[in-house]
Amino acid sequence: MGWRQKIVDLFFESEDPPRSHPASSRAWTAGYLVKNRYELLEITKSDQYVTYTARDQTAKKTLSIITVPDNLVNDAGAVQDFMDGADEWVSLGHHTNIVFADFVEMVDGRPLLFSEYTGNGVLRQYLKSFPLEKTLDFAIQFCTGMEYAHEKLETFHGSIRPSSVMVQKNPVFRFGHCYKIRDFGIAQSFPQDPRIVHGKYPADTGTFSFTPPELFPQKIKENFSFHGTASTKSDIYAFGVLLYVMATGKMPFYGPDEIFCGCPERPLSSNPKVPESLDRLIGRCMKRRPEDRYADFGEIKNELKRVFRELTGEEYAVIGRKDSWAHNDWNSTREVFVEPDSACFDEVVTAFECSILLEPENIQSLVNKGDFLAELGRFDEAVSAYARALELSPNDARVWNNKGTLLARCGRLKEAVSAYSRGLELSPGDARAWNNKGVLLAELGRLEEAVTAYTRALELAPADVKIWNNKGDALAELGRFDEAVSAFRHVCTVDPEDTDAWYSTGGSPAPLGRFETALAFETPLPNLPRENTSRPREAEKWYCEGESLARRGKFEEAVSAYDHAITLKPDYADAWLNKGTAYGILGKDRDAVRCFGKFVQMAPPESAAQVREVEQLIGQMKP
């Protein structure tokens, strides 16, 4: 193979262009077996950390593995901070409303936190669909978990926001979902998103980070050279902001100036359905002075239970570690406490079985049993429960679709597609089922079929940004970049605050990231906090535009974009490398060699293997 082909391969050899990550990171992809036991199934990346969904081949269950981003693997301080924070999370043990962190250890030079798999996304995905009763259900569950954590460790969370709460489907709970708090200890150990105001607190209070509109006033004042102290009262403030958003559908503040000088509009003014009692509760959580807020989450929980009784006329049965439980009607919406240990879970399964014995043809009992067994990771038994339900009701589209979801969690993707197909034959108007089928088809590499499924879903739900994003990813995988860009731009039009569409530079499996597509077509960015206009961030924008242009064959324009990135950040090794590849493809060999030389000079130590490859290429290119 000639050296010019090697230049082309250097740019196009992978879906994700080189980012100066450790060479060892290439092994940590889907299919990789950690400790010869845990198979990685899916990877989710953020600015804060990397989460792997994995399958325990020994225990036959799904779990989550959390670690630091690739760029921090060789940072001893960051790794130690992560390990310390993870140990704190592990020490919390089991609680219904806290994501269970099992253990933490170093594996192949990476710190890994092994935790339970929740499977149904984060609270942020559900915020716009919460009626008041469900909001109160969430709030009481959240307070139950926080009350336990504060009593157990006498610590505060420090990073409460919609992305720090997991949503888990669970038929035991009133509205079918359990809310679990995550990130105890570890969220404070990572570099934050540029939009986040962050900093150190005195040793006895640790660190705290949050986006400015949701940040408690003491934290912002500290970052602006005012005195401030983070504590449990800080968590209460952040919880108040979260509750405000859920009750009103909007933020109480939109910047530090408003937090300092303004008073938020009362929730009741934005949503007349909000009871006076809830309006007062939210306002007290968000008082400027910590001493004016509630004393602890236990006090808030008791007040929320009173609000719930006032709104619904019913008592709320709290589900949590400290409560006892007794058998209720398992097919109603009433609550039953479930102590999170295997013995108690077995009793829950037995209760479902008793209900089925009493009513052998009760489809919902079988579905509930299947859902619960799936949450325990007992997938074969769960599939059997669904099979029995379908024997009794073979034309129930909902059960077929639920079975598809279950089979997907088991990794049986082809069977899952078949289940969704049958469900959609029976009920073709289910946008969510079409989307889920599309996701599975994309996973199987059947991208054209996936695009067709997403298109059907969008005919039914044209404003669903998640489906538009999925369709854009599939189109980009197929190399249909113009159509992909159109899909991503549609997301930004429908939901300008969807930061995944604007800023996702590496989370998409597609070779054309959503952020770079917006840049390539000069889509105006939304108004964001000033921190985003820093020179490093601007350099990253130009770098991404260069990638996008090069992938569409516009190498002259790509060179110009990389020039902008290098002007803003002269030591941007990846920009020098990609600029060199663009010159090489254009036949400008002397310029390519000069740029490759710059990359060799500036590349970090962890890119040693790539440096050797580029040095060999330089040697072949020189006359």
C-alpha positions as CSV (number, residue, x, y, z in Angstrom):
1,M,0.0,0.0,0.0
2,G,1.4,3.4,-1.0
3,W,2.0,6.2,1.5
4,R,-0.7,8.4,0.0
5,Q,-3.3,5.7,0.7
6,K,-1.9,5.5,4.3
7,I,-2.7,9.2,4.6
8,V,-6.3,8.6,3.5
9,D,-6.5,5.7,5.9
10,L,-5.1,7.8,8.7
11,F,-8.2,10.0,8.5
12,F,-10.9,7.5,7.5
13,E,-9.6,4.3,9.3
14,S,-12.2,4.7,12.1
15,E,-15.6,6.1,12.8
16,D,-14.2,8.3,15.5
17,P,-11.2,10.4,14.5
18,P,-8.1,10.3,16.8
19,R,-8.4,12.5,19.9
20,S,-5.1,11.8,21.6
21,H,-6.5,9.2,23.9
22,P,-4.4,6.4,25.3
23,A,-3.8,3.6,22.8
24,S,-5.3,1.1,25.3
25,S,-8.7,2.8,25.0
26,R,-9.2,1.2,21.6
27,A,-9.9,-2.2,23.4
28,W,-12.7,-0.7,25.5
29,T,-15.4,-1.0,22.9
30,A,-18.5,-3.1,22.5
31,G,-17.7,-6.8,22.7
32,Y,-14.6,-6.3,24.9
33,L,-14.4,-8.7,27.9
34,V,-13.3,-7.0,31.1
35,K,-11.6,-9.4,33.6
36,N,-12.6,-12.2,31.3
37,R,-16.1,-11.9,32.7
38,Y,-17.9,-8.7,31.9
39,E,-18.8,-8.2,28.2
40,L,-19.2,-4.5,27.2
41,L,-22.5,-4.0,25.4
42,E,-23.0,-0.3,25.1
43,I,-20.9,2.8,25.8
44,T,-22.2,6.2,26.9
45,K,-19.8,9.1,27.1
46,S,-20.1,12.5,28.7
47,D,-17.7,15.3,29.7
48,Q,-17.7,13.9,33.2
49,Y,-17.3,10.1,32.8
50,V,-17.8,7.0,30.7
51,T,-20.5,4.5,31.4
52,Y,-20.4,1.0,30.0
53,T,-23.5,-1.3,30.0
54,A,-22.0,-4.8,30.5
55,R,-23.2,-8.3,30.8
56,D,-21.8,-10.4,33.7
57,Q,-21.2,-13.8,32.0
58,T,-21.0,-15.6,35.3
59,A,-24.0,-14.1,37.2
60,K,-26.0,-13.8,33.9
61,K,-27.1,-10.3,34.7
62,T,-26.6,-6.8,33.2
63,L,-24.7,-4.1,35.1
64,S,-23.1,-0.7,34.6
65,I,-19.4,0.1,34.8
66,I,-18.4,3.7,35.3
67,T,-14.9,5.1,34.7
68,V,-13.0,8.3,34.0
69,P,-12.8,9.7,30.4
70,D,-9.9,8.5,28.3
71,N,-8.1,11.8,28.7
72,L,-7.9,11.3,32.5
73,V,-6.8,7.7,32.6
74,N,-3.2,8.7,33.0
75,D,-4.0,11.6,35.4
76,A,-3.0,10.1,38.8
77,G,-4.8,12.9,40.7
78,A,-8.1,12.5,38.8
79,V,-8.0,8.7,39.2
80,Q,-7.5,8.9,42.9
81,D,-10.3,11.5,43.2
82,F,-12.5,9.1,41.3
83,M,-11.5,6.1,43.5
84,D,-12.2,8.1,46.7
85,G,-15.6,9.3,45.5
86,A,-16.5,5.9,44.3
87,D,-15.7,4.4,47.7
88,E,-18.1,6.9,49.3
89,W,-20.8,5.8,46.9
90,V,-20.1,2.1,47.6
91,S,-20.3,2.7,51.4
92,L,-24.0,3.8,51.0
93,G,-24.9,0.2,50.4
94,H,-28.4,-0.8,49.3
95,H,-31.3,1.6,49.3
96,T,-34.4,1.5,47.1
97,N,-33.9,5.1,45.8
98,I,-30.1,5.0,45.4
99,V,-28.3,3.4,42.5
100,F,-26.4,0.5,44.1
101,A,-22.6,0.8,43.8
102,D,-21.1,-2.6,44.4
103,F,-17.4,-2.2,44.3
104,V,-14.5,-0.2,42.8
105,E,-11.1,-1.5,41.6
106,M,-8.3,-0.8,39.1
107,V,-8.4,-2.9,35.9
108,D,-5.8,-2.5,33.2
109,G,-4.9,0.9,34.6
110,R,-8.5,2.1,34.7
111,P,-10.5,2.8,37.8
112,L,-13.8,1.0,37.5
113,L,-16.9,1.4,39.5
114,F,-19.3,-1.6,39.2
115,S,-23.0,-0.6,39.8
116,E,-26.5,-1.8,39.2
117,Y,-28.0,-1.3,35.8
118,T,-31.2,0.7,35.8
119,G,-32.1,0.6,32.1
120,N,-34.8,3.2,31.6
121,G,-32.8,6.4,31.2
122,V,-32.3,9.6,33.3
123,L,-34.9,11.9,34.7
124,R,-34.1,14.6,32.1
125,Q,-35.7,12.5,29.4
126,Y,-39.1,12.5,31.3
127,L,-39.3,16.0,32.6
128,K,-41.8,17.3,30.1
129,S,-44.3,14.5,30.7
130,F,-44.8,14.7,34.5
131,P,-48.3,15.5,35.9
132,L,-48.4,16.9,39.4
133,E,-49.2,13.6,41.1
134,K,-46.2,11.9,39.4
135,T,-44.0,14.9,40.3
136,L,-44.9,14.4,43.9
137,D,-44.2,10.7,43.6
138,F,-40.8,11.4,42.3
139,A,-40.1,14.1,44.9
140,I,-41.1,11.8,47.8
141,Q,-38.9,9.0,46.5
142,F,-36.0,11.4,46.0
143,C,-36.3,12.8,49.5
144,T,-36.4,9.2,50.9
145,G,-33.1,8.4,49.2
146,M,-31.4,11.7,50.2
147,E,-32.6,11.4,53.8
148,Y,-31.0,7.9,54.0
149,A,-27.7,9.1,52.4
150,H,-27.4,12.1,54.7
151,E,-28.1,10.0,57.8
152,K,-25.7,7.2,56.6
153,L,-22.7,9.3,55.7
154,E,-23.5,12.8,57.0
155,T,-22.6,14.1,53.6
156,F,-24.2,16.0,50.8
157,H,-24.6,15.0,47.2
158,G,-23.1,18.1,45.5
159,S,-24.4,17.6,42.0
160,I,-28.2,17.3,42.0
161,R,-29.7,17.8,38.5
162,P,-32.0,15.8,36.1
163,S,-29.1,13.7,34.8
164,S,-28.2,12.5,38.4
165,V,-31.5,10.7,38.8
166,M,-32.1,7.4,37.0
167,V,-35.6,6.1,36.1
168,Q,-36.2,2.4,36.6
169,K,-39.4,0.7,35.5
170,N,-40.8,-1.1,38.5
171,P,-44.5,-2.3,38.8
172,V,-44.3,-2.2,42.5
173,F,-44.4,1.6,42.5
174,R,-47.5,3.7,42.3
175,F,-46.8,5.1,38.8
176,G,-44.7,2.2,37.7
177,H,-41.3,3.9,38.1
178,C,-38.6,3.9,40.8
179,Y,-36.3,6.9,41.0
180,K,-32.7,6.2,41.9
181,I,-30.1,8.9,42.7
182,R,-26.6,8.3,41.4
183,D,-23.2,9.9,41.3
184,F,-22.6,10.2,45.1
185,G,-19.0,11.2,45.5
186,I,-17.9,10.8,41.9
187,A,-19.5,13.7,40.1
188,Q,-17.3,16.1,42.1
189,S,-14.1,14.3,40.9
190,F,-14.4,15.2,37.2
191,P,-13.7,18.3,35.1
192,Q,-17.1,19.9,34.3
193,D,-18.8,21.0,31.2
194,P,-17.8,24.5,30.2
195,R,-21.3,25.8,31.0
196,I,-20.8,24.7,34.7
197,V,-19.6,27.0,37.4
198,H,-17.3,24.9,39.6
199,G,-14.6,25.2,42.2
200,K,-13.1,24.0,45.4
201,Y,-14.6,24.4,48.8
202,P,-12.9,24.1,52.2
203,A,-11.8,20.6,53.1
204,D,-14.8,19.9,55.4
205,T,-17.3,20.6,52.6
206,G,-15.7,19.0,49.5
207,T,-16.6,20.3,46.0
208,F,-19.8,21.1,44.3
209,S,-20.8,21.7,40.6
210,F,-23.9,22.7,38.9
211,T,-25.1,24.7,35.9
212,P,-25.6,28.4,36.7
213,P,-29.4,28.6,36.5
214,E,-29.8,25.7,38.9
215,L,-27.0,26.6,41.2
216,F,-27.5,27.6,44.8
217,P,-26.5,31.2,45.5
218,Q,-23.6,30.4,48.0
219,K,-21.8,28.4,45.3
220,I,-22.0,31.2,42.7
221,K,-20.9,33.8,45.2
222,E,-17.8,31.7,46.1
223,N,-16.9,31.5,42.4
224,F,-17.2,35.2,42.2
225,S,-15.0,35.8,45.2
226,F,-17.8,35.9,47.8
227,H,-18.1,33.8,50.8
228,G,-20.1,30.6,50.5
229,T,-20.3,27.1,52.1
230,A,-21.8,24.0,50.5
231,S,-23.9,21.7,52.7
232,T,-27.1,19.7,52.9
233,K,-28.9,23.0,52.6
234,S,-27.2,23.3,49.1
235,D,-28.7,20.0,48.1
236,I,-32.1,21.2,49.3
237,Y,-31.8,24.4,47.1
238,A,-30.9,22.3,44.0
239,F,-33.8,20.0,44.7
240,G,-36.1,23.0,44.9
241,V,-34.9,24.1,41.5
242,L,-35.5,20.6,40.1
243,L,-39.0,20.6,41.6
244,Y,-39.7,24.1,40.2
245,V,-38.8,22.9,36.7
246,M,-41.0,19.8,37.0
247,A,-44.0,21.8,38.3
248,T,-43.7,24.7,35.8
249,G,-41.8,23.4,32.8
250,K,-39.3,26.2,32.9
251,M,-36.2,27.3,34.8
252,P,-36.6,29.8,37.7
253,F,-33.5,31.7,36.6
254,Y,-31.5,32.0,33.4
255,G,-28.1,33.3,34.7
256,P,-26.1,34.4,37.7
257,D,-27.4,38.0,37.6
258,E,-31.0,36.8,38.1
259,I,-29.9,34.5,40.9
260,F,-28.2,37.4,42.7
261,C,-30.7,40.1,42.1
262,G,-34.1,38.6,41.1
263,C,-36.8,36.5,42.7
264,P,-38.2,33.6,40.7
265,E,-41.7,33.8,39.6
266,R,-43.9,31.7,41.9
267,P,-44.6,28.2,40.4
268,L,-48.3,28.9,41.0
269,S,-48.1,31.8,38.6
270,S,-46.7,29.7,35.8
271,N,-49.0,26.7,36.5
272,P,-52.3,27.4,38.1
273,K,-52.7,23.7,38.9
274,V,-49.9,23.8,41.4
275,P,-51.4,23.7,45.0
276,E,-50.6,26.6,47.3
277,S,-48.9,24.1,49.7
278,L,-46.5,22.9,46.9
279,D,-45.8,26.5,45.8
280,R,-44.8,27.4,49.4
281,L,-42.6,24.2,49.7
282,I,-40.7,25.0,46.5
283,G,-40.2,28.6,47.6
284,R,-38.8,27.6,51.0
285,C,-36.4,25.1,49.4
286,M,-35.0,27.9,47.3
287,K,-34.7,30.6,50.0
288,R,-31.5,32.6,49.5
289,R,-30.4,32.2,53.1
290,P,-29.7,28.5,54.0
291,E,-31.1,28.9,57.5
292,D,-34.5,29.8,55.9
293,R,-34.7,26.5,54.1
294,Y,-35.9,23.2,55.4
295,A,-33.7,21.5,58.0
296,D,-33.3,18.2,56.1
297,F,-34.9,16.0,53.5
298,G,-36.9,14.1,56.1
299,E,-38.8,17.3,56.9
300,I,-39.4,18.0,53.2
301,K,-40.6,14.4,52.6
302,N,-43.2,14.7,55.4
303,E,-44.5,18.0,53.9
304,L,-44.7,16.4,50.4
305,K,-46.8,13.6,51.8
306,R,-49.2,16.2,53.2
307,V,-49.3,17.9,49.8
308,F,-50.0,14.5,48.1
309,R,-52.9,13.8,50.4
310,E,-54.3,17.3,49.8
311,L,-54.0,16.8,46.0
312,T,-55.3,13.2,45.7
313,G,-57.2,12.5,48.8
314,E,-55.1,9.5,49.4
315,E,-52.2,8.6,51.8
316,Y,-48.8,8.1,50.2
317,A,-47.1,4.9,51.3
318,V,-43.4,5.6,51.3
319,I,-41.2,2.9,49.8
320,G,-37.8,2.9,51.4
321,R,-35.1,0.9,53.2
322,K,-36.4,1.7,56.7
323,D,-40.0,0.8,56.2
324,S,-41.6,-2.6,56.6
325,W,-43.6,-4.2,53.8
326,A,-46.7,-6.4,53.5
327,H,-48.5,-8.0,50.6
328,N,-51.0,-5.7,48.9
329,D,-52.9,-6.1,45.7
330,W,-49.9,-6.6,43.3
331,N,-52.0,-5.7,40.3
332,S,-53.2,-2.4,41.6
333,T,-51.3,0.9,41.8
334,R,-50.8,0.7,45.6
335,E,-47.2,0.6,46.9
336,V,-45.4,-2.3,48.5
337,F,-42.1,-1.7,50.2
338,V,-39.3,-3.9,48.8
339,E,-36.1,-4.3,50.8
340,P,-33.3,-4.6,48.2
341,D,-31.9,-7.9,49.1
342,S,-32.3,-11.2,47.3
343,A,-34.4,-12.9,50.0
344,C,-37.0,-10.1,49.8
345,F,-37.0,-10.1,46.1
346,D,-37.8,-13.8,46.1
347,E,-40.8,-13.0,48.3
348,V,-41.9,-10.4,45.8
349,V,-41.7,-12.9,42.9
350,T,-43.6,-15.4,45.1
351,A,-46.3,-12.7,45.6
352,F,-46.7,-12.3,41.9
353,E,-47.0,-16.1,41.5
354,C,-49.7,-16.2,44.2
355,S,-51.6,-13.6,42.3
356,I,-51.3,-15.6,39.1
357,L,-52.5,-18.7,40.8
358,L,-55.6,-16.9,42.0
359,E,-56.2,-15.4,38.5
360,P,-54.4,-17.7,36.0
361,E,-55.5,-15.7,33.0
362,N,-54.6,-12.2,34.4
363,I,-52.3,-10.9,31.7
364,Q,-51.1,-8.0,33.8
365,S,-49.9,-10.3,36.6
366,L,-47.7,-12.2,34.2
367,V,-46.4,-9.0,32.6
368,N,-45.6,-7.5,36.0
369,K,-43.8,-10.7,37.0
370,G,-41.8,-10.6,33.8
371,D,-40.9,-6.9,34.4
372,F,-39.8,-7.6,37.9
373,L,-37.7,-10.7,37.0
374,A,-36.0,-8.6,34.3
375,E,-35.1,-6.0,36.8
376,L,-33.4,-8.7,38.9
377,G,-31.5,-9.8,35.8
378,R,-33.3,-13.2,35.7
379,F,-34.1,-12.8,32.0
380,D,-34.8,-16.4,31.1
381,E,-37.6,-16.5,33.7
382,A,-38.8,-13.1,32.6
383,V,-39.1,-14.3,28.9
384,S,-41.0,-17.3,30.1
385,A,-43.5,-15.1,31.9
386,Y,-44.0,-13.0,28.7
387,A,-44.4,-16.2,26.7
388,R,-47.2,-17.4,29.0
389,A,-48.9,-14.0,28.7
390,L,-48.8,-14.2,24.9
391,E,-50.2,-17.7,25.0
392,L,-53.2,-16.2,26.7
393,S,-53.4,-13.1,24.6
394,P,-51.5,-13.6,21.3
395,N,-52.9,-10.4,19.8
396,D,-51.8,-8.0,22.6
397,A,-49.5,-5.6,20.8
398,R,-48.4,-4.1,24.1
399,V,-47.1,-7.4,25.4
400,W,-45.3,-8.1,22.2
401,N,-43.5,-4.7,22.4
402,N,-42.6,-5.3,26.0
403,K,-41.2,-8.7,25.1
404,G,-39.1,-7.0,22.4
405,T,-37.7,-4.6,25.0
406,L,-36.9,-7.5,27.3
407,L,-35.2,-9.6,24.6
408,A,-33.1,-6.5,23.6
409,R,-31.9,-6.3,27.2
410,C,-30.9,-9.9,27.0
411,G,-28.9,-9.2,23.9
412,R,-31.2,-11.3,21.7
413,L,-31.6,-8.6,19.2
414,K,-33.0,-10.5,16.2
415,E,-35.7,-12.0,18.4
416,A,-36.4,-8.6,19.7
417,V,-36.9,-7.2,16.2
418,S,-39.3,-10.0,15.5
419,A,-41.3,-9.3,18.6
420,Y,-41.6,-5.6,17.7
421,S,-42.5,-6.5,14.2
422,R,-45.4,-8.6,15.5
423,G,-46.5,-5.9,17.9
424,L,-46.5,-3.4,15.0
425,E,-48.5,-5.6,12.8
426,L,-51.2,-5.6,15.5
427,S,-50.8,-1.9,16.3
428,P,-49.0,0.1,13.7
429,G,-49.7,3.4,15.3
430,D,-47.1,3.0,18.1
431,A,-44.3,5.6,17.5
432,R,-42.2,4.3,20.4
433,A,-42.3,0.7,19.1
434,W,-41.2,1.9,15.6
435,N,-38.3,3.8,17.2
436,N,-37.2,0.9,19.3
437,K,-37.3,-1.4,16.3
438,G,-35.2,1.1,14.5
439,V,-32.6,1.2,17.3
440,L,-32.3,-2.6,17.2
441,L,-32.0,-2.7,13.4
442,A,-29.2,-0.1,13.6
443,E,-27.4,-2.2,16.2
444,L,-27.7,-5.2,13.8
445,G,-26.2,-3.1,11.0
446,R,-29.5,-3.1,9.0
447,L,-29.3,0.7,8.6
448,E,-31.7,1.1,5.7
449,E,-34.4,-0.7,7.5
450,A,-33.6,1.3,10.6
451,V,-34.1,4.6,8.7
452,T,-37.5,3.2,7.4
453,A,-38.5,2.4,11.0
454,Y,-37.5,5.9,12.2
455,T,-39.4,7.5,9.3
456,R,-42.6,5.6,10.3
457,A,-42.1,6.7,13.9
458,L,-41.7,10.3,12.9
459,E,-44.9,10.2,10.8
460,L,-46.7,9.4,14.1
461,A,-44.6,11.6,16.4
462,P,-43.0,14.4,14.2
463,A,-41.9,16.5,17.2
464,D,-40.0,13.7,19.0
465,V,-36.4,14.9,19.0
466,K,-35.0,11.5,20.2
467,I,-36.3,9.8,17.1
468,W,-34.9,12.6,14.8
469,N,-31.5,12.2,16.5
470,N,-31.7,8.4,16.0
471,K,-32.6,8.9,12.3
472,G,-29.7,11.3,11.9
473,D,-27.2,8.9,13.4
474,A,-28.4,6.1,11.0
475,L,-28.3,8.4,8.0
476,A,-24.8,9.5,8.9
477,E,-23.7,5.9,9.3
478,L,-24.9,5.3,5.7
479,G,-22.9,8.3,4.5
480,R,-26.1,10.2,3.6
481,F,-24.7,13.3,5.3
482,D,-27.0,15.9,3.8
483,E,-30.0,14.0,5.1
484,A,-28.4,13.5,8.5
485,V,-27.7,17.2,8.8
486,S,-31.3,17.9,8.0
487,A,-32.4,15.6,10.7
488,F,-30.1,17.1,13.3
489,R,-31.0,20.7,12.3
490,H,-34.7,19.7,12.8
491,V,-33.9,18.7,16.4
492,C,-32.4,22.1,17.0
493,T,-35.5,23.8,15.5
494,V,-37.9,21.7,17.6
495,D,-35.9,21.9,20.8
496,P,-33.2,24.6,20.8
497,E,-32.3,23.6,24.4
498,D,-31.4,20.0,23.3
499,T,-27.7,20.1,24.1
500,D,-27.2,16.6,22.8
501,A,-28.0,17.8,19.3
502,W,-25.8,20.9,19.6
503,Y,-22.8,19.5,21.5
504,S,-22.5,15.8,21.0
505,T,-19.1,15.4,19.4
506,G,-18.3,11.8,20.3
507,G,-21.4,10.2,21.8
508,S,-22.9,9.3,18.4
509,P,-21.7,6.1,16.7
510,A,-22.0,7.9,13.4
511,P,-18.9,9.3,11.6
512,L,-20.5,12.7,11.4
513,G,-21.1,14.1,14.9
514,R,-24.2,16.2,15.5
515,F,-22.2,19.2,16.6
516,E,-20.0,19.2,13.5
517,T,-23.0,18.9,11.2
518,A,-24.5,22.1,12.7
519,L,-21.2,23.9,12.3
520,A,-20.6,22.7,8.7
521,F,-23.9,24.2,7.7
522,E,-23.3,27.3,9.7
523,T,-26.4,26.7,11.9
524,P,-26.5,29.5,14.5
525,L,-25.8,28.3,18.0
526,P,-28.4,29.1,20.7
527,N,-27.7,31.7,23.3
528,L,-25.6,29.9,25.9
529,P,-23.6,31.1,28.9
530,R,-20.5,33.1,28.2
531,E,-18.1,30.3,29.3
532,N,-18.8,28.5,26.0
533,T,-17.0,31.2,24.0
534,S,-13.6,30.4,25.5
535,R,-10.7,30.0,23.0
536,P,-10.4,26.2,23.6
537,R,-14.1,25.7,23.0
538,E,-13.9,27.8,19.8
539,A,-10.9,25.8,18.7
540,E,-12.9,22.6,19.2
541,K,-15.7,24.0,17.1
542,W,-13.4,24.8,14.2
543,Y,-11.7,21.4,14.5
544,C,-15.1,19.7,14.3
545,E,-16.0,21.8,11.3
546,G,-12.8,20.7,9.7
547,E,-13.7,17.0,10.3
548,S,-17.1,17.5,8.8
549,L,-15.8,19.2,5.7
550,A,-13.1,16.6,5.2
551,R,-15.5,13.8,5.5
552,R,-17.5,15.3,2.7
553,G,-14.5,15.7,0.5
554,K,-14.1,19.4,0.9
555,F,-10.4,19.3,1.9
556,E,-9.4,22.9,0.9
557,E,-12.1,24.2,3.2
558,A,-11.2,21.7,5.9
559,V,-7.6,23.1,5.9
560,S,-9.0,26.6,6.4
561,A,-11.1,25.3,9.4
562,Y,-8.1,23.6,10.9
563,D,-6.1,26.8,10.5
564,H,-8.7,28.6,12.6
565,A,-8.5,25.9,15.3
566,I,-4.7,26.2,15.4
567,T,-4.8,30.0,15.5
568,L,-6.9,29.7,18.7
569,K,-4.9,26.8,20.1
570,P,-1.4,26.6,18.6
571,D,-0.6,23.3,20.4
572,Y,-3.7,21.5,19.1
573,A,-2.0,18.3,18.1
574,D,-5.1,16.6,16.5
575,A,-5.8,19.7,14.4
576,W,-2.2,19.6,13.1
577,L,-2.6,15.9,12.3
578,N,-5.9,16.3,10.4
579,K,-4.6,19.4,8.6
580,G,-1.6,17.3,7.4
581,T,-3.9,14.5,6.2
582,A,-6.0,17.0,4.3
583,Y,-2.9,18.4,2.6
584,G,-1.7,14.9,1.8
585,I,-4.9,14.0,0.1
586,L,-4.7,17.3,-1.9
587,G,-1.2,16.3,-3.0
588,K,0.5,19.1,-1.1
589,D,3.1,16.8,0.3
590,R,5.5,19.4,1.7
591,D,2.8,21.1,3.6
592,A,1.6,17.7,4.9
593,V,5.0,16.8,6.1
594,R,5.3,20.1,8.0
595,C,2.0,19.6,9.7
596,F,2.8,16.0,10.6
597,G,6.0,17.2,12.1
598,K,4.0,19.6,14.3
599,F,1.8,16.8,15.4
600,V,4.9,14.7,16.4
601,Q,6.2,17.6,18.4
602,M,3.0,18.4,20.3
603,A,1.3,15.0,20.7
604,P,0.9,13.9,24.3
605,P,2.8,10.8,25.7
606,E,-0.2,8.6,25.5
607,S,-0.3,9.0,21.7
608,A,3.1,7.4,21.3
609,A,1.8,4.6,19.0
610,Q,0.2,7.1,16.7
611,V,3.3,9.3,16.7
612,R,5.4,6.3,15.6
613,E,2.9,5.7,12.8
614,V,3.1,9.3,11.6
615,E,6.9,9.3,11.8
616,Q,7.0,6.3,9.5
617,L,4.7,8.1,7.2
618,I,6.9,11.2,7.2
619,G,9.9,9.1,6.3
620,Q,8.1,7.6,3.3
621,M,6.9,11.0,2.1
622,K,10.3,12.8,2.2
623,P,12.2,12.6,-1.1
